[in-house]
Amino acid sequence: MNFFIKTFFVTALFVVSGLSVAQNYTQTTTGLLINNDHPPVSVEMQLTGQVDQAHKAVQALLNVNLDGDWKTYWRSPGEGGIAPALNWQKNSKNINSVDWFWPAPKRYVVLGVNTIGYKHHINFPLKIKVNDLNKEVLLKGVLTLPSCTNICVLTDYPIELRFTPSMLKVNSDVSFKYQKAKGTVPIVVTEDAINKAHENVNITHLETYWNNKTQQLTVQIDTNSAWKKADVFADIQDKNFKNVSFSVPTISIKGKRLTAKFTAKSWAGKVNLSSAIIHTTLISKNLSVEVISKPSLHMLKIKHDQASQNILKMFLFALLGGLILNIMPCVLPVLGMKLSSILGTHGIERTKIRRQFLASSAGIISSFWILAGFLLLVKLSGNALGWGIQFQNPYFIAAMVVITAVFAANMLGIFEIQLPSRLQTWLATRGDQSYIGHYLQGMFATLLATPCSAPFLGTAVAFALGASNYELVAIFTALGIGMSIPWLLIAAFPIIAQRLPKPGKWMNSIKIFFALMILATCLWLLSLMTIFIGLSKVLTIVTILLLTFFILIYRTHGKKLLYIIISLLIILCAATLSIRHLYENNRLAQKQIDLHWQVLDSKTIDQQVAAGKTVFVEVTADWCVTCKANEIGVIDQEPVYSALQANNIVLMKGDWTKPSTKVTQFLHRYGRYGVPFNIVYGPNAPKGIKLSTILSKKAVIDALNQAK
């Protein structure tokens, strides 16, 4: 009997002990998990043993190892990819939530797509929040981890941890790794806390602004110290905006203020982020902060205040830019016509002189208003804006060819433009009909001016095309007034015209000279038609045009003038060919060959910069006179030419001769609306160093050295 009693108690003791062991079974690590279908990536989840009693949370560490060039993604992967995810809800027990913390990411280009994520080795800190610290916790689910190189793989890893929080022991090694990983996670603060001088961050002020019309998010950040190698990431964690992604930002830094501009994208089309909660992650050498904010219109007020301060400066820039246009090669032929008019004012009343030059000024300003109206229509239609875009239209160029040919013929005296007798009588009773001619001269000068970009003109036009409609009209009015200043000066002081040399036979020689200049302009305009109709057709038109001129000159003025004009044209052609020959000989003497230009591609720029290359970008057009001056005077000259030939330099060219959406978007990305535009990228300048409209050798060399 005693034997049976002892056996019973021993058996019961073993059963109770077994149940106790089973109940207290603990699994604090998944061990190293490798999927045989994708061995370059391995993961492991471990518990630190640290328990937050107040928040009923247990610390865990997800360790991800990626071999070679494999990458995984941040919570917002960028233009492509998906974020890692842990699906635990179905089979887990005693768990309230699993909070995932994201260390500061980096940008990577995968197959030409800008992505955000991690490479090589990354530790993700996690917090497992439980319902009861004294009860067993079962975390059971699947970790889905994306990884990419030239291909992308989505891999599942089974995750299972079993433990009782109150019975955990601290693993000092894992705990150290957890704290180290937590230190790489940006500090999370709200916008209000930032603006109330948050003690843990270096930011003194932050504002976010959403522009629903342009689909652009602007973030402006002020700090206590200067920015160093800064990057800004924006994302929205609200599921209602899960389809929204943000472009690589355009970042500008002025002192201690950084401004980042993102374009929002969604496959569903336009979005409205005015009610969204924006998470802005700011990363620099001495800063790692995630700011939670809601976009407002407050920054719009700042922009308007700044605009009201800047509009006067831009107005002055436009005046100066318009004035400088008068000495640009595009306008010189028309100035010749005006000079002939000035010389012909002897004996005319001052009142009539004043009216003639006021008429020319009115023509110039009217033409700028027409350009402004045209650009407003383009802007309202949603199409691309740009200074000089009318020269991308073959019909406009053809019309200008006809006008220049007619003006040249008129100056050569081949014909006179006569109005019907009744209209002449009507005009005679109301003023001198020549006012119309002066008005048209002013309009014509303006239309010819657009291929030339004076230094101050580029700044003013860029401001105008990016500003409001009223500001655009104001800036273009200032451009017209600036270009009219020489005309207005004579209108104000007619005595200037009357004190010039008296007209005589010598004026015929002046007229021939300027007529040939206008004819040369006509031939230049015809050369722009080559890309539209081909070289053979252009040469045919040139031949017919010149033969027609020669026949008309012979019939009107005889052989003598014809021989003189043909001789002058031959001299002009010979001079042009000689200059070209000297230029080519100079290149050969320096053993120069044509620079190897690639087609402009923003994605390739990022790839080349990531590979340690320096990228020099030129945006140009065949009709842009300033572009040609930059190429001949700076780019093809030493020391710039040799610098651009270096092995670490990549050259890219954007051709804006014809309409190009890609090139236009590239220009607008940097606040430019015309050509020329040059910018240099490199490892030390991934956002680019913009160069001035008119290049200098020193500026190009300095930018190349700074970028690399």
Secondary structure, 3 states (H helix, E strand, C coil): CHHHHHHHHHHHHHHHHHHHHHHCCCECECCCEECCCCCCEEEEEEEEEEEECCCCEEEEEEEEEECCCCEEEEEEEECCCCCCEEECCCCCECEEEEEECCCCCEEEEECCEEEEEEECEEEEEEEEEECCCCCCEEEEEEEEEEEECCCEEEEEEEEEEEECHHHCCCCHHHHHHHHHHHHCCCEEEEHHHHHCCCCCCCEEEEEEEEECCCCEEEEEEEECCCCCCCEEEEECCCHHHCCEEECCCEEEEECCEEEEEEEEEECCCCCCCCCCCEEEEEEECCEEEEEEECCECHHHHHHHHHHHHHHHHHHHHHHHHHHHHCCCCCCHHHHHHHHHHHHCCCCCCHHHHHHHHHHHHHHHHHHHHHHHHHHHHHHHCCCCCCCCHHHHCHHHHHHHHHHHHHHHHHHCCCCCCCCCHHHHHHHHCCCCCHHHHHHHHHHHHHHHHCCCCCHHHHHHHHHHHHCCHHHHHHHHHHHHHHHHHHHHHHHHCCHHHHCCCCCCCHHHHHHHHHHHHHHHHHHHHHHHCHHHHCHHHHHHHHHHHHHHHHHHHHHHHCHHHHHHHHHHHHHHHHHHHHHHHHHHHHHHHCCCCCCCEEECCHHHHHHHHHCCCEEEEEEECCCCHHHHHHHHHHHCCCCHHHHHCCCCEEEEEEECCCCCHHHHHHHHHCCCCCCCEEEEEECCEEEEEECCCCCCHHHHHHHHHHHC
